Amino acid sequence: MTTTSPAELSAALATGHSRLRALLPGLTEQAVRAPSALPGWTRAHVLTHIEGVGLALARQARYAQRGKLIEVYDGGRPGRDAAIETGHRRGAPVLASALSAALDEVEASWSAVGGQDWERPVRYRDGTLLDAGLGWWRELEIHLTDTLLGPSIDDWSEPFCTYLVGYLAPRVPGGVRLTLTATDHGGRSWTVGEGRPLSARGRLTDIAAWLAGRHPLRPLTGDRLPTLTDWP
């Protein structure tokens, strides 16, 4: 798996935060009630989820720096789901204001992390603050594309796609030896698993999108792709 340094992560998060902030002034009632890329969810559902997970992981950072552990969400997964169900009903101006305030807290929390703080333990997946930061990066970048408000998988950076391919490689099912080749990056390839050999080629963003369970903008070519397992 490709290693992402804290400095690289911090820069990537700043870019993602700016991309999200740029969407807020254009949020209208019509826009937030429209369907998202996620079945059964409107854009308001996705934006509310981004707000919630951003604050949840930001508080992992706040508490970790005090040497304390705290659950990711108050009330666990049911609490998270209830907050989304309530939050998506807010009007567009209220939703935009809440997202702006959440970003303020997110940016303040992560900007305070430095040095050895990144190795502090957190409840998030029983990992470290770096794991939580990488989790926020995944949530932010992927769900921004799910909103269908402009950002697309083609906006995913090469470092993000490379990280995502490594992180999601365990989704390739057993009994398969899958080789994925990025046609737009000098034929760089990744081979995952053991068993029946399969191969597919395409743009790096499309490979990352497929592994993330999203629709590639351009189809991958080669063998018939296997059904992916759950996220790691």
N, C-alpha and C positions, 0 to 999 in steps of 0.2 A: 504494500500500500504506500502511495506517495505521502511523504511527510510534509505537512503544512506548518510553517513556523508561526509563533505568536505574532510576529511583525507582519507577516503575509496575511494572516487571518484578520488582524486589526484593519489593515488597508482595504481588504476585500469587504469587510463589514461596513466600513465607511462609505464605500461605493454603493453597496446595496441599500443602506439607509437613505442616501441621497436619491436613489431611484424611486424608493417608496415615497419619500417626501414630495417628489415632483408630481406624483399622481394625486395628491390630496386636494389641491385647488380645483381640480376638474371633476371631483365626485359630485354627481347629481343623483336625485332619487331614481331616475330612470336607469342610470348606470349601475347603482348598487343593487337594484332589484333584478337585474338581468342575470341569466344563468352564468355560472363559472364553468371551468373545465372539469370540475368534480361533480359526479352525478348526485343530484338532489340538493346541491348547494348553490346558492346565489353568490354573487360577488361579495355581498355583505357578510355572508357566512365565512368566506375565505379571509376577508379583511379582519373580521373579528377574531378569527383563529390566529392570524399573524400577530395581532395586538396581544392576545392572551399568551401565546407561546413566547413572544418577545419579553413580556414582563416576567413570565415564569422563569425563564433562563437568566434574565437579568438579576432576579433575586437570588438565584444560585450563586452568582458572582458576589452580591452584597454580603450574603451570609458566610460564604467561604472565606472571605477576607477577614471576617471576625473569628474564624476558626470554628464555625458552627455549620451544622447540616440541617437542611430543611427540605421537605417534600417539594417536588416540582410544582404541583398544583394543589391548592387548598381543596380538600375533598377528593383528591385523586382524579382518575379518569371521569367518573360521574360528575364531579365538580367542573371539570373542563368542559364536558359536553353541555352541561346546564348553562354555563356562562356563554357559550356560543349560541345556544338556542335563544337566550334572552338578548344577547348583544346584537344579533343580526337584525333585530327589529328596530333599532335606532334609526332616526332620520339621517340623511347623508351629512348635514352639517355637524351633527353630534358625533357621528362616526368618524368623520375627518378630524375633528378636534381631539377625540379620544386617541386616535392613532398618532397624532402629533405629540400629545402628552406622553404616550407610551414610548415613542422614539426618544424623547428627551431623557426619560429614565433609562432606557436601554443604552443610549450613548454615554450617559454619565456613569452607569454601572461598569460597562466594559472598558471605558477609558481609564478607570481607576485600577485596572488589573495590570500588573507588570512584574517582570522578573520571575522569581520563584512562585509567585501567586498562581501562575498557570498550572502548577502541579498540585495545588490544594485539592483535597477530596471534595466531592459533591454527591448529592443523592441521585442526580441525573445519571441513570444507567450505572450507578456505583463507580463513576469514573472521576476524572479530574476537571478542573475549570477549562482546560483546553478542549476536552471532549464536549463540554457544554457549549463552548464557543463555536465549535465545529457544527454542533447540532443546530444552533441558531442560524449559522450560515446556510445549512441545508434547507431549513424551514423557510428562511427568507427568500432565497433564490428560487426554489421550486414553487412555492406558493405565489410568488409574484407573477409567475407565468400562468398559474392556475386562475388568476383573476381575469384574464383576457382583457386587461385594460391597456395593453401596449407592449410591456416587456414579454419577450418570447425566449425560447430556448437558445436562439441564436445570440442572445445577449449574455449567455453564460460564458464566462471567461475560460481560457484554456486551463489555468490552474484549477478552477472549480470543476470542470469536466474531468480532468485527470484525477483529482481527488475523489470525485463521485464514482468513477469507474472502479477505483481501488476499493472504496468503501462498500460498494454494492456488489462486488464480485461474488460474495457468498450466496447471492440470490440464484446463481446458476445451479440447476438441480444436479444431484448426484448421477453418476453414470454417463456424464457428458464431459468431453474435453473441448471447450469452446474457445476459438481464437477470434478476437475482434480486432479489426484493422481500421485505423483512422486514415482515410484516403486524403484528407487535407492536412495531415501532419507528417508528411514524408513516409507514409506507410507504417507509422508506429503501431505496434500491436500488443495485445494482452492475451495470454492464454490462461484459462481458468479451468480447474477441475481435471478429473481423470475419467477416461472411458471412451465412448463413441466419439470420434472427432467430428466437429462441426465448425464452420467458419462463416463469418459475415463481415461485410465491409460497408463503410459509410463515413459521413462527416463525424467528427468527434462529438459535437453537440447532439447529434442524432443517436449515437451510441449511448451517451450518458442519459438521454431522455428515455430510451427504451429500458435501460436498467432501472430507471427511477419510476417506471410504470406510466410514463407519459408518451404521447404520440410523437414520434419523430416527424420533423417537417418534411423530410425526404426518406423514402423507404430504404432500409438496409438491404443490401444485395448478398446473395450467397445461399447457404443452406437454410432450410426452414428452422426458425428459431425455437428453442424450447420454452415451455411455460415456466416463468420465474417463480421462485419460492418467496416466502415472506421477507420483509426487510430485516436486516440484521439488528 
